[in-house]
């Protein structure tokens, strides 16, 4: 795991300050987890772990495309019930 690669990616996204990264099971891997855990003020969650507190408690929210699709599906299913 390369923490400096994760730092560079977050800097490219202008993600300074408290950042939450939300990923899908397909994109989450040990390297991503270990890299993010080494960075102060950065949290990482699977899409199914996302919650209001963590979203409201961060300055920047980074969500992968795959995680966004899953979250949209869950929200759509919730509308039907």
Order of alpha helices (4+ residues) and beta strands (2+ residues): alpha-beta-alpha-beta-alpha-beta-alpha
